[in-house]
Amino acid sequence: MGKSSAKRWKKKKNVEAETNEKGVRKQYEEIVKENADFETYYKLQKICPENEWEDMMKHLRESLPTTFRITGSRTEGRALLHVLQKHLIKDAVLAGKSDPEADIGAFPLPWYPQNLGWQINLTRKDIRRNEAYFRLHNFLISETETGNISRQEAVSMIPPLALQVEPHHRVLDLCAAPGSKTAQLIEMIHGEDEGIKTDGFVVANDLDNKRCYMLVHQGKRLLSPAFIVTNHDASRYPDVVKTDENGVLKKFKFDRVLCDVPCSGDGTIRKNVDVWKKWSTSNGLYLHQVQYQVLKRGLELLEVGGKLVYSTCSLNPIEDEGVLHRMLKDAEGSVELLDIDLPHLKHSKGMSHWIPCTRDMVQYSKFEDVPEKWQTTVRPTMFPPTPEEAPKYHLDKCVRVLPHKQDTGGFFIALLTKTRLLPWENTEVEVKSERDPPPAAKRDPRGPPKKIRRIGGFKEDPYVFMSEDNPIWPQLRDFYGLDTSLDCTNFLRRSEDGKIKNIYITTKAVRDFVRSNEKDVKIINVGVKALVRVDKKWTPCDFRLSQEGLPSLSPFIKDRRVQLPKEDLKAVLLNDDDKDKPPLLELLTEETRKLVEPIERGSLVLDIDLQVEDDGPLCKLQLVGWKGTNSLRAYIQRNDRVHYLRLCGADVSKYEKNKFKEREEAEAAELKKGDAEAEGNDNSMDVEGNGNGAASPEESSDVIEPKPIKVTSS
Ligand SMILES: C[S@@+](CC[C@H](N)C(=O)[O-])C[C@H]1O[C@@H](n2cnc3c(N)ncnc32)[C@H](O)[C@@H]1O
């Protein structure tokens, strides 16, 4: 065995020994949270006042508290917030009072609107110690699974807030995956809940094709018909076009653009501890160019008067102010920095001076001093403005969030506006292209695209919008009583021929965007699933409703709706544990039964005006249901069932594996056994016979296995 491998082996062994002693399983060697170059570099940049340095470093070495947002529709979000605050947090705080060791530090983030962003510090140890903590933890896990809660780093929530998105805005998120900020943008677009009537939409783009499917998932989770996923290199995002009322193709510009660019990520060091080992100045130097190119393209795609946020999770001025300074200089006054209005967010102002350093930590104050061998790495554009020039760029308007100010990760955000066209932009707005003429108002005279398109080597299925002569349309219209104001071209499918399995729904604005751009833009996904073919069930309509598309379609459905009181919703949800035994109509109140019985078999809408407790908000729910011969079922996922039961105030403990209680019972059983043994009376068989400590097979098949939401070193 060579010396170095022996050394490695020894080090590993030491870690294992430590692991065994503490009884904690660790798969990786302990990472030393030190990096001399990191400290030298950021001290040199004066990233924080000298007297705060130790505090900042201390925070960087600590793990990050858990933060999350309550997502989804506004009324449902408020309902869930009510349940969280009034019961789970309150119980946990009460428990904390009798347990001085525990401080779960649960509080709403002071700068996040409407108390919908939270910080909490639950450790594994806490969860094991106290049942109230366990319940809170279980709630967070199961509501995260249903998508009603999103775990997201606090600082990552800032850019969409800074962007000031309104429901009518056309928004482009250029580097969007995995999509936590995209989710916030989508929520903002649907703020006024206009359904498919909204003019606003979000285009989420990522270079990585696989990561684009994470974005597709976000759209589904948020049930958004106004959402498009594209797959391009943001720095070379294709020109997009629109068709005006006269059928002329014009350049399409976005009202809001988010450039959350790829970065060295040293602001995430509390979470990604590997950064301690890997950090060097070369990452920032390498990324500066691509960051500039993405920002430049973002500004080109922005409407004059529109706003753009540039953000990174890096503290490095070369990736932050350095990129902005270069852009502002090139834009010659056509782009300006704006103040960011988030009153309770503690932050440092952007810097107007910084010092580029090479990988070997040699610093240069001007490009002329950079030796030739480094001149391709340290570029002239990376240097700060001269003290005389600096005031005209207002780089102090940028926001740098330092970890010790509010116990967060590190982050950088800048808000820009475009006051006129960029110097190199063509003033001509009309597009002279060889593209096909625009489609007429309702039917596309070109007919559906004939071939599967190939862009960048990938096959994309065509987007085929429904036409009025499609035989499915009258069937849907008559069965569900669809309002005449619904335009059937809002429906689309993803294949040209064969039996249609799923029908998606989208907005007019998105449909127009797709029709005008699908030849040049690689569109991965559009709209939400509204209808699904039902093959084997007897019903006059071949398609059932889908929960994903219900908020979009529901305003147009006049027939096949039932108003359910809360108690009937509970009855339907609580009696649906067996796939082959749907809840029977006899379980419902007489009034509801009278309403449901005459309805023909098949899919329908369940409307519920849910008052969440006497003092809680009123929440209007719509669920897809299925009327069987003698039964009524809510056609939703099991996790969603638990969510709605929670909002109804029902006891959901049968769906939770209460490890806390199990352990208590097992300990009690052990104790009893020990006592009995001490007395010379072995009744362990009785203990087992009592069923103490073991979940029944029924329970164990019906559990949400809690997964830890935070692993801290405590
Ligand atoms: C910082 S992450 C974005 C995080 C995301 N905005 C969020 O909040 O979940 C950067 C993303 O940029 C993507 N990316 C990297 N280079 C890109 C490029 N040239 N064009 C578009 N996306 C790019 C990466 O695949 C990655 O998903």
The ligand as an SDF file (V2000), in Angstrom:
LIG
                    3D

 27 29  0  0  0  0  0  0  0  0999 V2000
  -28.3700   29.0530  -10.3730 C   0  0  0  0  0  0  0  0  0  0  0  0
  -29.1390   27.7820  -11.2420 S   0  0  0  0  0  0  0  0  0  0  0  0
  -30.7260   28.4370  -11.4100 C   0  0  0  0  0  0  0  0  0  0  0  0
  -31.6040   28.2290  -10.2360 C   0  0  0  0  0  0  0  0  0  0  0  0
  -33.0450   28.5260  -10.5440 C   0  0  0  0  0  0  0  0  0  0  0  0
  -33.2180   29.8820  -11.0250 N   0  0  0  0  0  0  0  0  0  0  0  0
  -33.9400   28.3010   -9.3470 C   0  0  0  0  0  0  0  0  0  0  0  0
  -34.3090   29.2360   -8.6520 O   0  0  0  0  0  0  0  0  0  0  0  0
  -34.3110   27.1450   -9.0960 O   0  0  0  0  0  0  0  0  0  0  0  0
  -28.4790   27.9460  -12.8120 C   0  0  0  0  0  0  0  0  0  0  0  0
  -29.1840   27.1600  -13.9130 C   0  0  0  0  0  0  0  0  0  0  0  0
  -28.6680   27.6610  -15.1230 O   0  0  0  0  0  0  0  0  0  0  0  0
  -28.5820   26.6260  -16.0520 C   0  0  0  0  0  0  0  0  0  0  0  0
  -27.6250   27.0800  -17.0690 N   0  0  0  0  0  0  0  0  0  0  0  0
  -26.2800   27.0430  -17.0700 C   0  0  0  0  0  0  0  0  0  0  0  0
  -25.7910   27.6290  -18.1700 N   0  0  0  0  0  0  0  0  0  0  0  0
  -26.8640   28.0580  -18.8860 C   0  0  0  0  0  0  0  0  0  0  0  0
  -27.0250   28.7170  -20.1260 C   0  0  0  0  0  0  0  0  0  0  0  0
  -25.9750   29.0730  -20.8670 N   0  0  0  0  0  0  0  0  0  0  0  0
  -28.2680   28.9570  -20.5600 N   0  0  0  0  0  0  0  0  0  0  0  0
  -29.3580   28.5980  -19.8300 C   0  0  0  0  0  0  0  0  0  0  0  0
  -29.2560   27.9760  -18.6570 N   0  0  0  0  0  0  0  0  0  0  0  0
  -28.0290   27.7130  -18.1840 C   0  0  0  0  0  0  0  0  0  0  0  0
  -28.1610   25.4350  -15.2500 C   0  0  0  0  0  0  0  0  0  0  0  0
  -28.5590   24.2380  -15.9030 O   0  0  0  0  0  0  0  0  0  0  0  0
  -28.9140   25.6770  -13.9360 C   0  0  0  0  0  0  0  0  0  0  0  0
  -30.1210   24.9770  -13.9550 O   0  0  0  0  0  0  0  0  0  0  0  0
  1  2  1  0
  2  3  1  0
  2 10  1  0
  3  4  1  0
  4  5  1  0
  5  6  1  0
  5  7  1  0
  7  8  2  0
  7  9  1  0
 10 11  1  0
 11 12  1  0
 11 26  1  0
 12 13  1  0
 13 14  1  0
 13 24  1  0
 14 15  1  0
 14 23  1  0
 15 16  2  0
 16 17  1  0
 17 18  1  0
 17 23  2  0
 18 19  1  0
 18 20  2  0
 20 21  1  0
 21 22  2  0
 22 23  1  0
 24 25  1  0
 24 26  1  0
 26 27  1  0
M  CHG  2   2   1   9  -1
M  END
$$$$
